[in-house]
Amino acid sequence: RPFFFGLQLSEPLAEGRSLEHYIGKDLSHARDEVSFYEQARSLLQGPAHARRGLQPLLSFLLDYAGVASCPVEGAHPNEAPNDLLVMRNMRDGCKKLRMLDIKIGEKTASAGWQGKSRMAALKQDCLDVLTNSKGEGFRLEGFDGPPPVLRSMDPLLDLLKLHAPKEDVKKKAFRFMLQRMPAAEVFMHLVDVHQEPRDMSEEDLETLRAPTEAAELVLHEICSRLAKLALACRQCPAPQKWVGSSVAL
């Protein structure tokens, strides 16, 4: 069963927003997220004094529209609609998206927090020690639209001579490789444009930015926003236990 479902609005909610502005996340995989987003929305919609010191931090959250019960296209007529957590679709307006999913914090699980058992938290602690979470305080959890160089990397290459690993083993090994990757290498791959997209013609360069120029602008914007996020965290009036939270770049 998929985690995410595409949503099609019957009409734009505001000028400049497309019909695919939102995406739905299966509520059965997001029970622990509902209360968080509902509290954040109540603060944003409530009086200004209630979110004093939190406004800069809340501005970095994904646009959240609540929980909706929607029918699934192609489902059996008697099948019940799916309950979905409706949030901003990061792929909206993108022909080809390159995005990083960065899990922040040296510790990404805590026993008793959001229904996490002690054994599950211990297992996650072991993973944290083996990944970049322990080294730099965050790790790469996912990479959408990776460049060809990264896609060609095979952490199990030496084992192919012995036996061919199963597809799920390959996926887990590749993910673990990403989780251990230091920040300098992560951002190197993020702005890697030497193979994709293709080189532009001289005529196009007169009116459009070259891929390397776009990469420089992206890095500048990322650095600027991360600095603002760090400042917003320090302006927060009380520490927030957001264990396992992620930042999308």
Secondary structure, DSSP 8 states (H G I E B T S, - for coil): --SEEE---SS-SSTT--TTSEEEEEGGG-HHHHHHHHHHHHHHHS-GGGGTTTHHHHTTS--EEEEEEE--TT--TTS--EEEEEEE-TTTT-SS--EEEEEESS----TTSTT--HHHHHHHHHHHHHSHHHHHSEEEEEEES--HHHHH--TTGGGTTT----HHHHHHHHHHHHHT--HHHHHHHHT--SSSS----HHHHTTS--HHHHHHHHHHHHHHHHHHHHHHHHH-SS----TT-EEE-
